[in-house]
Amino acid sequence: MAGIYIHIPFCRQKCHYCNFYSLASLKYADFFIEALLQEIALRKAYLSDEEIHTIYLGGGTPSLLSADSLNRIADVIHAHYLVHPDAEITLEANPDDISKDYLHQLRHTFINRLSIGIQSFFDEDLVYLHRVHTASQAHQAIQLAKKAGFDKLTIDLIYGIPGLTDEKWEANIAAFLDMDIHHLSAYALTVEPHTALAHLISKGTMQAVDEQQSANQFELLMQRMEAAGFIHYEISNFARPGHYSRHNSLYWTAGNYLGLGPSAHSFNGYSRQWNVSNLKQYIEQIGQVESITEKEILTIEQRYDEYVMTSLRTSWGCDLEHIQNAFGTTYSDYCSKQAEKYIQSGHLTKLQNRYFLTFKGKLFADGIASELFMV
């Protein structure tokens, strides 16, 4: 199973916390679409004719694209790739872009799943994050999407926002559960270098993030979602049985995927490549795709580390048998030795030759994984 990720590098305005490549302008949108259509055709050999089971349009703000542009993208993909008839095709959307008319148009495109960037159901949080939409628009967007027939629906929420009390965070979770949506992605607010948020915090004009608050709210999230019958299948993702995101799962189970558009990343099991994070260069040099792409061949140590990092984040766990078969006994022995102290401390548990993060361990997922790395 393989997937395609398409990066749409346009936004109405930049959120303070975002470090993804995007421009707060649609000035070059038409030129971008033409370049993207070329790249789709030029990259067709990357996945070696694997069947495409998931296509994900992220950004940026993909919901700024018209239905006509989406249909043109779909036509070129289907002309050059083998797409499974039941492929999951997701469009990231902002609540302020969702209207009854736009949803009607989307129903006549290849999009069959929406990922709506809610972030919070409280206006003061949205102001802190510099989001365009309001809490009222967030509620309305979800209801409109459901009425339009998008039963494959997920939303994003952010915890750890300064001013977001535990009571308000629980209210956000409760609002999600009341809407009978089957998938949730929830992320801790992270202050990335060179973002507007990092600059404003350093100047003292914005309140800093409290790491302990984030940890407390992550615990609340895990408790509430488990009680509601959701499976915590990846650190940031929760789903009812049968409603996992195929695209998310592809990333966390080392599936192959092709990234298209400026700044998009690709992975084929043995190498990574990424496109230039510059729209002008992307548009002007798309005919020579090598000039807009950098590539890294992964060593066996890097591939092992990659597997440990991704697998340990999931409900499927880190499989020692897979490590032995794919990388050798030296690696499986090393992993087992390094994991032992976390089993003793209660951060990891071992079941049928697989390691899983415990409730306590999920609070330290990245740190634990790094201790198991070979490099």
Buried (B, 14 or more C-beta within 10 A) or exposed (E): BBBBBBBBBBBBEBBBBBBBBBBEEBEBBEBBBEBBBBBBEBBBEBBEEBEBBBBBBBBBBBBBBEBEBBBBBBEBBEEBBEBEEEBBBBBBBBBBBBEEEBBEBBEEBBBBBBBBBBBBBBBEBBEBBBBBBBBEBBBBBBEBBBEBEBEBBBBBBBBBBBEBEEEBBBBBBEBBBEBEBBBBBBBBBBBEEEBBBBBBBEEEEBEEBBEEBBBBBBBBBBEBBEEBEBBBBBBBBBBBEEBBBBBBBBBBBBBBBBBBBBBBBBBBEEEBBBBBBBBEBBBBBBEEBEEBBEEEEBEBEBBBBBBBBBBBBBBBBBBBEBBBEBBEEEBBEBBBEBBEEBBEEEBBBBEEBBBBBBEEBBBBBEEBBEBBBBE
